[in-house]
Amino acid sequence: MIKRILTAALFGLASTLPLAAQSVTPATGEILQGWTRADGTRIAAIRITLAPGWKTYWRSPGDAGIPPQFDWSGSANLRGVGITWPAPGVYPQNGMQTIGYKDELVLPLTIAPRRAGKPVKLRATLDIGVCKDICVPFQMSLSETLNTDTTKPTPAIAAALAERPYTAKEAGVRRSICNLRPNADGFEIEARVIMPSAGGREVVIIEPGDATLWMSPTDVTRTGGQLIATGDIVTPDGRAVALDRSRITITVLGSKQAVEIKGCTAG
């Protein structure tokens, strides 16, 4: 029910955009060439430049955001694309909390070509959400032929790669535990993470690892070396599903660092 209300409210706001901001282009994009690795993979990036005051969303957008979607169809000599997300910021908006980026986002891509050493024609259609006073869907289409043979990293892409969250090992995470309890809409999840403080007010985002499931924002407390986050996982029509804890991702955002934890165990 919560998800349906937020979605309706979001698209109600979106419908006012042509009247409120028809002369504003909230975001522009380009594909950065990057470099080629010794194994034949190419490192490139999408750079999104946002108009003053506008923001866009992280892969898990928060209370009322629009999750980004990427379509690579129309590309040539492309076997696969991996995305590395820089650590996002946390922004309050209309009494809710959104997760994303302002000003500029450089999104590193790891490109696996079908034929190593040959150019990759990359075509990307991005369906993203952008926000200023309102939040709206926004689409852009980008294309670039990746044909550089340089092995020297591009500074803007290298800097974005360096801004990724720390892994659990890098951050000194000792254990992550997920306890699940059935409720009317699916599950209540309690994640307990034994780790040093990420600094200041810690925000915890839990991703269930299944696109059909919706995850609520979490309530977060810390007791010494243990971080506790609780929230709700809503299943389709409240049906029971089998949840694979190894696919759950827990991201902790703090004032000092961000940490991404892959998987958790039963407590």
Secondary structure, DSSP 8 states (H G I E B T S, - for coil): -HHHHHHHHHHHHHTTHHHHHTT---EEEEEEEEEE-TTS-EEEEEEEEE-TT-EEEEEEEESS----EEE-TT-BSEEEEEE-----EEEEETTEEEEEEESEEEEEEEEEESSTTS-EEEEEEEEEEEESSSEEEEEEEEEEEE-----S--HHHHHHHHTS-EEHHHHT--EEEEEEEEETTEEEEEEEEE----SSS-EEEEE-S-TT-EE---EEEEETTEEEEEEEEE-GGG------GGG-EEEEE-SS-EEEEE--B--
